[in-house]
């Protein structure tokens, strides 16, 4: 069975857990998946299914998860991960997915206006930075699931630490975009631009169709399709001239993007609500 099918099976079986066991298993699942990033994904998912089936059997017998698996869950998870073969390609695959996703999300919007140059080097630099940040965040999440000691318990202090951390993470992205100009800048007018937009749009849709869980990505796909549509329209002989060279055209383009930004916000809200 493929890893994607094992994940889908896992999602279905978890619905049978009671609230207490679900909390226990969800923590264990996230910890193993994050700490096992460089290990064989199929073996990880197979092990998680086995644990879940054992937990469901114990639940049927009235035995809670902590009693069945013991209190030292972190040690159990670490032993399981250590026994699974290391596959560095899994980490490389994750990095490539992160870079490709950011590249797609940022690259298509930069192609909207044919009169604005695309800085490919800038986008690649930020993509690499974002990938490293993603790895750092995943490692942090893994370390907070079974903390040995909580350094900060006050909610307000934790909020400001989180806010300051987010500012530190986002600052380099804005600084690179504002101050870093690379030699890899180019324009994509008219038909070459339309061709590139269509190629990346098709690649993005193919990737979206391959996902088992499509709902979390629907807001981004909807917005990217709108951006691609506007980028193509602004390069067409008559429509493009009107949108780029007249005041009403500017208003129409801005209004179109604002409408789809609102749709993006609405779909994001509904998606987060469903996930909860």
C-alpha positions in Angstrom: 0.0 0.0 0.0 1.3 3.5 -0.9 2.2 6.0 1.8 -0.6 8.3 0.7 -3.1 5.5 1.1 -1.7 4.6 4.5 -2.1 8.2 5.6 -5.7 8.2 4.3 -6.4 5.0 6.2 -4.9 6.5 9.3 -7.2 9.5 9.0 -10.2 7.3 8.8 -9.2 5.0 11.7 -8.5 8.0 14.0 -12.1 9.0 13.9 -12.9 5.9 16.0 -10.7 7.1 18.9 -12.3 8.7 22.0 -11.1 12.2 22.8 -8.5 11.2 25.4 -6.9 8.5 23.2 -7.1 10.8 20.2 -5.1 13.5 22.0 -2.5 10.9 23.0 -2.2 9.4 19.5 -2.2 12.8 17.7 0.7 13.9 19.8 2.5 10.6 19.1 1.8 10.8 15.3 3.1 14.4 14.9 6.2 13.6 17.0 7.0 10.5 15.0 6.4 12.1 11.6 8.5 15.2 12.4 11.4 13.3 14.1 11.3 10.7 11.3 11.6 13.1 8.4 14.9 11.5 7.2 13.6 8.0 7.7 11.6 5.7 5.3 8.2 7.4 5.0 6.4 4.1 4.2 7.9 2.3 7.2 6.9 5.3 9.4 3.3 5.3 8.2 3.1 1.5 8.5 4.3 1.7 12.1 1.8 4.4 12.9 -1.1 2.3 11.5 0.1 -0.7 13.7 0.2 1.5 16.8 -3.3 2.9 16.0 -4.8 -0.5 15.5 -3.3 -1.7 18.8 -4.7 1.4 20.5 -8.2 0.8 19.1 -8.1 -2.8 20.3 -7.0 -1.5 23.8 -9.8 1.1 23.7 -12.4 -1.7 22.9 -11.1 -3.5 26.1 -11.5 -0.3 28.1 -7.7 0.3 28.5 -6.7 4.0 28.1 -3.7 4.8 25.9 -1.3 5.9 28.6 -1.9 2.7 30.5 -1.5 0.5 27.4 1.7 2.2 26.1 3.1 3.4 29.4 3.9 7.0 30.5 7.3 7.3 28.7 5.8 7.8 25.3 8.7 9.8 23.9 11.1 7.0 24.6 8.8 4.5 22.9 8.6 6.9 19.8 12.4 7.4 19.7 13.0 3.6 19.8 10.6 3.1 16.9 12.2 5.9 14.8 15.7 4.5 15.5 14.6 1.1 14.2 13.4 2.5 10.9 16.0 2.9 8.1 17.4 6.3 7.4 16.6 7.7 3.9 18.1 11.2 3.4 16.1 11.5 0.1 13.0 12.0 2.3 14.4 15.2 3.6 15.6 16.3 0.2 12.0 15.6 -1.1 10.5 17.7 1.6 12.9 20.6 0.8 12.1 20.4 -2.9 8.4 20.4 -2.2 8.8 23.5 0.1 11.0 25.3 -2.4 8.7 24.4 -5.4 5.5 25.4 -3.5 7.0 28.8 -2.5 8.4 29.3 -5.9 5.0 28.7 -7.5 3.1 30.8 -5.0 5.5 33.8 -5.5 6.5 33.3 -9.2 3.0 33.4 -10.7 2.0 36.7 -9.0 5.2 38.4 -10.2 4.2 37.6 -13.8 0.9 39.5 -13.5 2.3 42.8 -14.8 4.4 42.3 -18.0 6.0 45.7 -17.4 7.6 44.6 -14.1 10.8 42.5 -14.2 10.9 39.1 -12.6 14.0 38.6 -10.3 14.5 34.9 -10.5 17.6 35.0 -8.3 15.7 36.8 -5.6 12.8 34.3 -5.6 15.3 31.4 -5.4 17.1 33.0 -2.4 13.9 33.5 -0.5 12.7 30.0 -1.4 15.8 28.5 0.1 15.4 30.6 3.2 11.7 29.7 3.6 12.6 26.0 3.3 15.2 26.3 6.1 12.6 28.1 8.2 10.1 25.3 7.6 12.6 22.7 8.8 13.3 24.9 11.9 9.6 25.2 12.7 9.1 21.5 12.3 12.0 20.7 14.7 10.6 23.2 17.2 7.1 21.6 17.0 8.6 18.2 17.5 10.5 19.4 20.6 7.4 21.0 22.2 5.2 17.9 22.0 6.9 16.1 24.9 8.8 19.0 26.7 11.0 18.1 29.6 10.5 21.5 31.2 8.4 24.5 30.2 10.6 27.6 30.4 7.6 30.0 30.0 4.1 29.4 31.3 2.6 32.9 31.3 0.2 33.3 28.3 1.0 37.0 27.6 4.7 36.4 27.7 4.4 33.4 25.4 2.3 35.5 23.0 4.9 38.3 22.8 7.7 35.7 22.4 5.7 34.2 19.5 5.0 37.6 17.9 8.7 38.6 18.2 9.8 35.2 16.7 7.4 35.7 13.8 8.8 39.2 13.1 12.4 37.8 13.2 11.4 35.0 10.7 9.6 37.3 8.3 12.1 40.2 8.4 14.7 38.5 6.1 12.0 37.8 3.5 11.1 41.5 3.3 14.7 42.6 3.4 15.8 40.3 0.6 12.8 41.4 -1.5 13.6 45.1 -1.0 17.3 45.3 -1.0 18.6 42.2 -3.0 18.7 42.7 -6.7 20.3 39.8 -8.7 21.6 39.7 -12.3 18.9 37.2 -13.1 16.2 39.7 -13.8 14.1 39.5 -17.0 10.8 40.6 -18.6 8.2 38.2 -20.0 6.0 40.2 -22.3 3.1 39.0 -24.6 3.2 35.4 -25.8 6.4 34.1 -24.0 4.8 35.3 -20.7 1.5 33.6 -21.5 3.3 30.4 -22.3 5.3 30.4 -19.0 2.1 31.3 -17.0 0.2 28.4 -18.6 3.0 25.9 -18.0 3.3 26.8 -14.3 -0.4 26.9 -13.9 -0.8 23.4 -15.4 2.1 22.1 -13.2 0.4 23.5 -10.1 -2.9 22.0 -11.0 -1.3 18.6 -11.6 0.4 18.8 -8.2 -3.0 19.8 -6.6 -4.8 16.9 -8.3 -2.3 14.4 -6.9 -2.9 15.5 -3.3 -5.0 13.1 -1.2 -6.2 16.0 1.0 -7.2 18.8 -1.4 -9.2 21.1 0.8 -6.2 22.7 2.7 -4.7 23.8 -0.7 -8.0 25.0 -2.3 -7.6 28.7 -1.2 -4.1 29.0 -2.7 -5.1 27.2 -5.9 -8.1 29.5 -6.4 -6.0 32.6 -5.9 -3.2 31.4 -8.2 -5.8 30.6 -10.9 -7.1 34.2 -10.6 -3.5 35.6 -10.8 -2.7 33.4 -13.8 -5.9 34.6 -15.6 -5.0 38.2 -14.9 -1.4 37.7 -16.1 -2.7 36.2 -19.4 -5.3 39.0 -19.8 -2.6 41.7 -19.4 -0.6 40.2 -22.2 -3.3 39.9 -24.8 -3.0 42.5 -27.6 -6.2 44.6 -26.9 -7.2 43.7 -23.4 -3.6 44.0 -22.1 -3.1 47.5 -23.5 -6.4 48.6 -21.9 -5.6 47.1 -18.5 -2.0 48.4 -18.3 -2.3 51.9 -20.0 -5.7 53.3 -18.8 -6.8 54.4 -15.3 -10.0 52.4 -15.5 -8.0 49.3 -16.5 -5.8 49.8 -13.4 -9.0 49.9 -11.3 -10.4 46.8 -12.9 -7.2 44.9 -12.4 -7.0 46.0 -8.7 -10.6 45.2 -8.1 -10.3 41.8 -9.7 -7.3 41.0 -7.3 -9.1 42.4 -4.3 -12.2 40.3 -5.0 -10.1 37.1 -5.2 -8.1 38.1 -2.1 -11.4 38.2 -0.2 -12.4 34.9 -1.7 -9.0 33.5 -0.6 -9.6 34.8 2.9 -13.1 33.3 3.0 -11.9 29.9 1.7 -9.0 30.0 4.2 -11.3 30.7 7.1 -13.7 27.9 6.1 -10.8 25.5 5.6 -9.3 26.2 9.0 -12.8 25.9 10.6 -13.3 22.5 9.0 -9.8 21.3 10.1 -10.7 22.2 13.7 
